[in-house]
């Protein structure tokens, strides 16, 4: 499979977003710590096109497409486009632009996990990733959008781009 998904079709309104869906080396509120390289096999197998963009982990509410997903030194970096021609995509874009929604969260199945120590219940070594959602409250506090690049043409408004804090 391709490492990049097809963009939202020409003529269909969309708003660009980017951020980190998961971070390496920090334990999340569920007690999971993701190790570098954990997503590699899943990304090679599914490709970006095989990972869905959902609203609050609801499989009935896709809100756009991921156009790039890759691991870097920090974690799982993602870029995508919200589909503004859908009600859920427009709602998500409005909330992101207002600064009310900036969390990212992964839907996955652990393939290989090791027992953790202390606050870390398990160390995730290999993850089968199937979706990344925009959420209100991410499990990992730093799993956030970093700078949605909304433009006047994409959103139909004159709002300035949201700048990361």
C-alpha positions in Angstrom: 0.0 0.0 0.0 1.0 3.6 -0.6 2.5 5.6 2.3 0.3 8.5 1.3 -3.5 8.6 0.9 -5.2 10.3 -2.0 -6.2 13.8 -1.1 -9.8 14.9 -0.8 -11.1 15.0 -4.4 -10.6 18.2 -6.4 -13.5 20.7 -5.8 -14.5 19.2 -2.5 -13.9 21.7 0.3 -11.3 20.6 2.9 -9.3 22.1 5.7 -5.7 21.0 6.5 -4.7 19.8 10.0 -1.5 18.4 11.4 -0.2 17.2 14.8 0.9 14.3 16.9 -1.5 11.4 17.4 0.9 9.6 19.8 4.1 10.5 21.6 7.0 8.2 22.5 8.6 7.9 25.9 5.7 9.3 28.0 3.1 7.3 29.9 -0.5 8.3 29.0 -3.4 8.4 31.4 -4.3 4.7 30.7 -0.8 3.7 31.8 0.5 2.9 28.3 4.0 4.0 27.0 4.5 3.7 23.2 8.0 2.7 22.1 9.6 4.2 19.0 9.0 2.0 16.0 5.7 0.6 17.4 3.7 1.8 14.3 6.1 0.7 11.6 4.6 -2.6 10.6 1.1 -1.3 10.7 1.9 1.7 8.5 3.7 -0.5 6.0 0.8 -3.0 6.0 -2.2 -0.5 5.9 -0.6 2.6 4.4 -2.0 6.0 5.2 -5.1 5.3 3.1 -5.9 2.4 5.4 -6.0 4.6 8.6 -9.3 6.4 9.1 -9.9 9.9 10.4 -12.9 9.7 12.8 -14.8 12.0 15.1 -14.4 11.0 18.8 -13.6 7.3 17.8 -17.0 6.9 16.2 -16.7 4.6 13.2 -20.0 6.0 11.9 -18.5 9.5 11.7 -15.6 9.8 9.4 -14.6 13.5 9.1 -11.8 13.6 6.5 -8.7 11.7 5.4 -5.2 11.4 6.6 -2.7 12.5 3.8 0.5 11.7 5.7 1.3 9.5 8.7 4.8 8.8 9.9 6.9 8.1 12.9 9.6 10.7 13.8 11.7 11.2 16.9 8.7 12.7 18.9 6.0 10.2 18.0 3.3 9.6 15.4 3.1 12.7 13.2 0.0 13.1 11.1 -1.3 15.5 8.4 -4.9 15.4 7.1 -7.8 17.2 5.5 -11.2 17.7 7.1 -14.0 17.1 4.6 -16.0 20.3 4.8 -18.7 19.0 2.5 -19.9 16.8 5.3 -21.7 18.0 8.4 -19.3 16.3 10.8 -16.3 17.7 8.9 -17.6 21.3 9.0 -18.4 20.9 12.7 -14.9 19.6 13.5 -13.4 22.4 11.4 -15.4 25.1 13.3 -14.4 23.7 16.7 -10.7 23.4 15.7 -10.8 27.0 14.3 -12.4 28.2 17.5 -9.7 26.5 19.6 -12.3 24.2 21.3 -11.0 21.0 19.7 -7.4 20.0 19.4 -6.9 16.5 20.8 -5.8 13.5 18.8 -6.3 9.9 19.8 -5.4 6.5 18.3 -7.6 3.5 17.8 -5.4 0.4 17.9 -4.9 -3.2 18.9 -1.6 -4.0 20.7 0.4 -6.7 18.9 3.3 -6.9 21.3 3.3 -5.3 24.7 5.7 -5.7 27.7 4.9 -5.2 31.4 5.7 -1.7 32.6 7.1 -0.4 35.8 5.4 2.0 38.2 2.8 4.2 36.6 3.5 2.5 33.2 1.3 -0.5 33.1 2.5 -1.7 29.7 5.1 -0.8 27.1 3.6 -1.0 23.6 6.2 -2.4 21.3 4.1 -3.2 18.2 0.7 -1.6 17.5 -1.9 -2.4 14.9 -3.2 1.1 14.1 -6.6 1.4 12.4 -7.9 4.9 13.1 -6.9 8.3 14.4 -9.6 10.5 15.9 -10.0 14.2 16.7 -11.1 14.2 20.3 -11.9 16.5 23.1 -9.8 14.7 25.7 -6.8 12.7 24.4 -5.4 9.9 26.5 -1.9 11.5 26.1 -2.0 15.1 27.1 0.5 16.1 24.4 -1.4 14.3 21.5 -2.6 17.5 19.9 -3.0 19.4 16.7 -0.1 21.8 16.2 -1.2 24.2 13.5 -4.3 23.6 11.4 -3.6 25.5 8.2 -7.1 26.7 7.5 -7.3 29.2 4.6 -10.0 31.6 3.6 -10.6 29.5 0.4 -10.8 26.2 2.3 -13.2 27.3 5.1 -15.1 30.1 3.3 -14.3 32.5 6.1 -11.7 35.1 6.9 -10.5 33.4 10.1 -6.8 33.5 10.8 -4.9 30.2 11.0 -4.9 28.6 14.5 -1.4 28.9 15.9 -0.1 26.2 18.3 0.5 27.2 21.9 
